[in-house]
Amino acid sequence: IYQCNDCMITVKGKVNSILIDSCSKVGLVFDDVLSTVEFINSRSVQMQVMGRVPTVAIEKTDGCQVYLSRNSLDTEIISSKSSSMNILLPDENNDFNEHPVPEQFKTVINPKTKKLDTTPTEIC
């Protein structure tokens, strides 16, 4: 899906993957994805999975809301060069609780291993 603006996209059934590239103010609702949903070079995008999705990749995207279903609580979220990302998880009442994805990290050199240790900071 390329260069869409101000629209809602619904994908029924099971598909291999979905790629959203250079879009703005786009909503995506889908049933099942077998591999990955990707957001690249986009802004103010939202997605909601009704079934399952193993991986959501967010790259160079500002403002991304990811609504996961109960069947997708094992989804991996991979992000780079992005900001204002939130993962929304359903509670027992099917209301969504918002969890921000960290955007800022602290890296230190481990004196014992001489390798880098990176952890998210408290500021999201």
Buried (B, 14 or more C-beta within 10 A) or exposed (E): BEEBEEEEBEBEEEBEEBEBBBBBBBBBBBBBBEEBBBBBBBBBBBBBBBBBBEBBBBBBBBBBBBBBBEEBEEBEBEBEEBBBBBBBBBEEEEEBEEEEBEBEEEEEEEEEEEEEEEEEEEEB
